[in-house]
Amino acid sequence: MTAGASPVVGRFAPSPTGRLHLGNVRSALLGWLEARAASGRFLLRVEDLDPERSRAEAIDALLEDLSWLGLDWDGEVWRQSQRASAYDAALEALKEKGLVYPCWCTRAEIARAASAPHAGEEGPVYPGTCRDGAAPKPGRAPAFRFRATPGVVRFVDLVHGPVEQDVAAEVGDFVVRRFDGVASYQLAVVVDDAAQGVTDVLRADDLLSSTPRQLLLYRALGLPEPRFAHVPLLLQPDGKRLAKREGATTVAGLRAAGVPSEALVGLLAKWSGLTEGAPVRAADLVRDFSLSRVRREPAVVMPEALDTLVRSGT
Ligand code: GLU
């Protein structure tokens, strides 16, 4: 089957806030392998919604990093900063259905109003202050929140199996447009994955808890839901998320140190449970790839492994 003939469409959707980190690039590699192993298409979308945190040079740099790793993509690179009208249209559709409302609360007010036992993983559960209408605050634009449908949202993740979350109870009504007029990540990602015809969303575990919110939006907007695969994070030996470590954890830093791309791909494949870690080209991993071979436990990245990698470049 040639690329394009397969119904699988995967994507990588990085935020261009700095150089690509080993964690991001591992998601890119696995997403690319999943799509290419199914002879599917693989799309690249730059999530540069946040004008203050996104840097134009970071976009060029990330394309360069991906190409250096041997990962390619189909069609134009989409940029979320150019998609505001699509997000506005989705917001209008939700407004027409009565599923969003303006919210004038500040972060501090929400933190005060939400009682501590209800504080969710991602901050306090929104207490619903503006749900039934609230007086506008002069000189301030509102955010818009989605009325979280009561009840448990269920889906079957391709890595985790059955997942469920009661969004209304555990997160509360969530923001779909920020008070500065920018669409929230949750809304933009749904609108774009649907508009790009993405069938398979592969990303790291840190976004697993966002998926039920996104499913509520797919359902509210009447959009077809993709399959989801959340791959384990790369961790430090102390169990924390892999932190940036003086160049040794960015693709650019490793490349600058002279590390061959095959050595890095080999290590990423090893951390994912795919190989023993010998240097390899991404394209050579396609034939034997299957999501069921990706290890389910987070990989611990030993500093010595990175030191050895850096030495391989000298
Ligand atoms: N832009 C998000 C990030 O870099 C990823 C979004 C996604 O894959 O859904 O964390």
Residues whose N, C-alpha, C, O or C-beta is under 5 A from the ligand:
A	BS01	LIG	A13 P14 S15 E47 V189 R203
